[in-house]
Amino acid sequence: MPPLPSLSGREVVQFFLRDGWKVARQRGSHIILVKDGHIASLSVPDHKEVAKGTLRGLIRAADLTVDQFIGLKKHR
């Protein structure tokens, strides 16, 4: 498993947008993402750097692996 990159909250949102997630709203410093077919929503902190554990939890909640998440970077 490759190591997680250091990403800002907005960069994390861009990765999830490439996977079909959509921005539903922003409340304070958190960006809420939703996706058709998923019961859960993702709450991405809009920080300069998202903590590794938080990022790993978001990836898990999105039903992705770390490899799949990093692969989204290539789909620009």
N, CA, C and O of each residue as an XYZ file, in Angstrom:
304
protein
N       0.848     -1.171      0.000
C       0.000      0.000      0.000
C       0.894      1.236      0.000
O       1.763      1.375      0.861
N       0.686      2.123     -0.953
C       1.518      3.337     -1.009
C       1.154      4.291      0.137
O       0.029      4.268      0.637
N       2.096      5.112      0.540
C       1.793      6.074      1.615
C       0.823      7.139      1.112
O       0.798      7.476     -0.072
N       0.031      7.656      2.040
C      -0.917      8.710      1.685
C      -0.178     10.021      1.457
O       0.717     10.372      2.227
N      -0.541     10.739      0.417
C       0.092     12.038      0.182
C      -0.464     13.087      1.147
O      -1.559     12.925      1.687
N       0.289     14.149      1.358
C      -0.197     15.278      2.148
C      -1.048     16.145      1.232
O      -0.553     16.681      0.240
N      -2.326     16.281      1.563
C      -3.257     17.012      0.718
C      -4.049     18.012      1.548
O      -4.314     17.791      2.729
N      -4.421     19.113      0.909
C      -5.310     20.073      1.563
C      -6.742     19.567      1.418
O      -7.006     18.642      0.650
N      -7.647     20.167      2.146
C      -9.046     19.773      2.061
C      -9.619     19.943      0.672
O     -10.370     19.095      0.193
N      -9.264     21.040      0.025
C      -9.775     21.286     -1.333
C      -9.210     20.293     -2.339
O      -9.900     19.910     -3.284
N      -7.950     19.868     -2.148
C      -7.374     18.844     -3.030
C      -8.088     17.511     -2.836
O      -8.350     16.799     -3.805
N      -8.403     17.173     -1.590
C      -9.136     15.937     -1.307
C     -10.499     15.974     -1.993
O     -10.927     14.978     -2.576
N     -11.178     17.107     -1.929
C     -12.478     17.255     -2.585
C     -12.332     17.017     -4.087
O     -13.174     16.346     -4.683
N     -11.286     17.549     -4.706
C     -11.072     17.356     -6.147
C     -10.915     15.881     -6.491
O     -11.417     15.430     -7.520
N     -10.218     15.118     -5.634
C     -10.060     13.678     -5.864
C     -11.430     13.000     -5.847
O     -11.739     12.197     -6.727
N     -12.255     13.326     -4.841
C     -13.556     12.687     -4.731
C     -14.498     13.127     -5.854
O     -15.345     12.342     -6.281
N     -14.370     14.345     -6.334
C     -15.197     14.787     -7.467
C     -14.920     13.939     -8.696
O     -15.833     13.658     -9.473
N     -13.678     13.530     -8.880
C     -13.314     12.672    -10.019
C     -13.931     11.288     -9.901
O     -14.063     10.572    -10.894
N     -14.315     10.906     -8.662
C     -14.925      9.598     -8.429
C     -16.449      9.678     -8.470
O     -17.117      8.679     -8.203
N     -17.011     10.831     -8.793
C     -18.454     10.947     -8.930
C     -19.158     11.585     -7.749
O     -20.381     11.722     -7.776
N     -18.436     11.977     -6.717
C     -19.036     12.669     -5.581
C     -19.367     14.094     -5.989
O     -18.735     14.645     -6.890
N     -20.356     14.698     -5.333
C     -20.759     16.066     -5.629
C     -20.777     16.870     -4.338
O     -21.098     16.341     -3.274
N     -20.429     18.154     -4.435
C     -20.480     19.036     -3.278
C     -21.936     19.370     -3.011
O     -22.619     19.938     -3.863
N     -22.411     19.014     -1.817
C     -23.797     19.294     -1.440
C     -23.896     20.667     -0.785
O     -24.808     21.443     -1.069
N     -22.942     20.951      0.096
C     -22.948     22.229      0.810
C     -21.642     22.381      1.557
O     -20.851     21.443      1.661
N     -21.430     23.579      2.075
C     -20.282     23.823      2.953
C     -20.807     24.516      4.197
O     -21.495     25.534      4.116
N     -20.481     23.966      5.320
C     -20.923     24.524      6.596
C     -19.672     24.801      7.415
O     -19.014     23.872      7.884
N     -19.346     26.061      7.586
C     -18.138     26.398      8.331
C     -16.909     25.934      7.581
O     -16.715     26.275      6.414
N     -16.083     25.159      8.253
C     -14.835     24.717      7.636
C     -14.917     23.287      7.112
O     -13.882     22.648      6.924
N     -16.120     22.768      6.873
C     -16.266     21.415      6.353
C     -17.088     21.431      5.068
O     -18.120     22.096      4.975
N     -16.603     20.683      4.084
C     -17.275     20.553      2.793
C     -17.976     19.196      2.785
O     -17.338     18.165      2.996
N     -19.270     19.194      2.545
C     -20.071     17.970      2.574
C     -20.245     17.459      1.149
O     -20.708     18.182      0.268
N     -19.865     16.194      0.938
C     -19.974     15.558     -0.375
C     -21.010     14.439     -0.316
O     -21.118     13.737      0.689
N     -21.761     14.279     -1.385
C     -22.742     13.199     -1.496
C     -22.546     12.497     -2.840
O     -21.987     13.056     -3.785
N     -23.028     11.247     -2.891
C     -22.939     10.476     -4.138
C     -24.168      9.581     -4.226
O     -24.554      8.939     -3.250
N     -24.771      9.547     -5.397
C     -25.921      8.671     -5.612
C     -25.515      7.230     -5.347
O     -24.450      6.786     -5.777
N     -26.370      6.504     -4.635
C     -26.085      5.110     -4.341
C     -25.353      4.899     -3.023
O     -25.196      3.757     -2.592
N     -24.903      5.964     -2.374
C     -24.226      5.863     -1.082
C     -25.121      6.450     -0.011
O     -25.660      7.547     -0.164
N     -25.273      5.714      1.069
C     -26.084      6.188      2.183
C     -25.344      7.303      2.916
O     -25.942      8.305      3.307
N     -24.050      7.122      3.096
C     -23.251      8.068      3.867
C     -22.845      9.273      3.014
O     -22.789      9.200      1.787
N     -22.568     10.369      3.697
C     -21.985     11.530      3.043
C     -20.582     11.703      3.621
O     -20.272     11.169      4.686
N     -19.746     12.445      2.917
C     -18.381     12.692      3.376
C     -18.272     14.128      3.866
O     -18.760     15.051      3.214
N     -17.641     14.312      4.996
C     -17.422     15.634      5.558
C     -15.917     15.905      5.535
O     -15.180     15.434      6.400
N     -15.471     16.669      4.537
C     -14.053     16.929      4.337
C     -13.690     18.259      5.001
O     -14.270     19.291      4.665
N     -12.745     18.248      5.932
C     -12.342     19.512      6.554
C     -11.585     20.387      5.557
O     -10.689     19.907      4.863
N     -11.938     21.648      5.488
C     -11.292     22.584      4.567
C     -10.074     23.191      5.269
O     -10.054     24.376      5.602
N      -9.064     22.350      5.482
C      -7.843     22.756      6.174
C      -6.674     22.764      5.200
O      -6.766     22.229      4.095
N      -5.575     23.375      5.622
C      -4.379     23.403      4.768
C      -3.836     22.000      4.545
O      -3.315     21.695      3.472
N      -3.957     21.147      5.554
C      -3.530     19.761      5.415
C      -4.500     18.881      6.193
O      -4.753     19.111      7.376
N      -5.040     17.875      5.518
C      -5.959     16.934      6.153
C      -5.114     15.870      6.838
O      -4.184     15.329      6.239
N      -5.435     15.569      8.087
C      -4.702     14.562      8.852
C      -4.791     13.201      8.155
O      -5.803     12.875      7.535
N      -3.729     12.421      8.266
C      -3.662     11.120      7.587
C      -4.797     10.198      8.020
O      -5.397      9.527      7.180
N      -5.101     10.154      9.316
C      -6.179      9.301      9.813
C      -7.533      9.735      9.285
O      -8.371      8.900      8.944
N      -7.747     11.042      9.217
C      -8.999     11.574      8.677
C      -9.129     11.214      7.206
O     -10.198     10.797      6.759
N      -8.052     11.371      6.457
C      -8.072     11.042      5.031
C      -8.333      9.561      4.826
O      -9.111      9.181      3.950
N      -7.697      8.730      5.619
C      -7.899      7.280      5.502
C      -9.361      6.921      5.806
O      -9.941      6.060      5.145
N      -9.946      7.578      6.799
C     -11.353      7.338      7.130
C     -12.292      7.776      6.016
O     -13.282      7.100      5.732
N     -11.987      8.904      5.384
C     -12.796      9.369      4.254
C     -12.715      8.395      3.087
O     -13.721      8.101      2.440
N     -11.522      7.902      2.826
C     -11.333      6.934      1.730
C     -12.132      5.670      2.021
O     -12.784      5.129      1.129
N     -12.085      5.200      3.256
C     -12.824      4.004      3.650
C     -14.334      4.233      3.534
O     -15.061      3.361      3.060
N     -14.806      5.412      3.970
C     -16.239      5.723      3.897
C     -16.731      5.812      2.454
O     -17.907      5.572      2.179
N     -15.835      6.154      1.541
C     -16.187      6.251      0.127
C     -16.093      4.897     -0.582
O     -16.269      4.817     -1.797
N     -15.819      3.846      0.169
C     -15.674      2.488     -0.384
C     -14.560      2.410     -1.421
O     -14.705      1.753     -2.452
N     -13.448      3.083     -1.140
C     -12.275      3.035     -2.000
C     -11.101      2.450     -1.231
O     -11.106      2.418      0.000
N     -10.104      1.991     -1.959
C      -8.833      1.630     -1.344
C      -7.889      2.818     -1.519
O      -8.163      3.728     -2.302
N      -6.789      2.803     -0.794
C      -5.804      3.877     -0.924
C      -5.267      3.907     -2.350
O      -5.064      4.981     -2.916
N      -5.037      2.737     -2.932
C      -4.537      2.673     -4.315
C      -5.526      3.302     -5.293
O      -5.125      4.037     -6.195
N      -6.819      3.015     -5.116
C      -7.834      3.596     -5.990
C      -7.891      5.105     -5.815
O      -8.020      5.843     -6.792
N      -7.795      5.567     -4.574
C      -7.839      7.001     -4.308
C      -6.662      7.707     -4.969
O      -6.843      8.742     -5.610
N      -5.471      7.165     -4.821
C      -4.286      7.781     -5.430
C      -4.391      7.709     -6.952
O      -3.907      8.604     -7.645
N      -5.016      6.656     -7.479
C      -5.227      6.530     -8.921
C      -6.122      7.621     -9.486
O      -6.037      7.937    -10.673
N      -6.978      8.199     -8.653
C      -7.858      9.291     -9.112
C      -7.059     10.522     -9.493
O      -7.540     11.351    -10.266
N      -5.855     10.658     -8.970
C      -5.007     11.818     -9.271
C      -4.668     11.856    -10.763
O      -4.527     12.928    -11.351
N      -4.542     10.683    -11.359
C      -4.141     10.589    -12.761
C      -5.279     10.927    -13.713
O      -5.035     11.230    -14.881
N      -6.515     10.879    -13.236
C      -7.677     11.154    -14.087
C      -8.017     12.628    -14.081
O      -9.030     13.026    -13.505
N      -7.203     13.434    -14.702
C      -7.441     14.890    -14.732
C      -8.212     15.252    -15.913
O      -8.514     16.428    -16.117
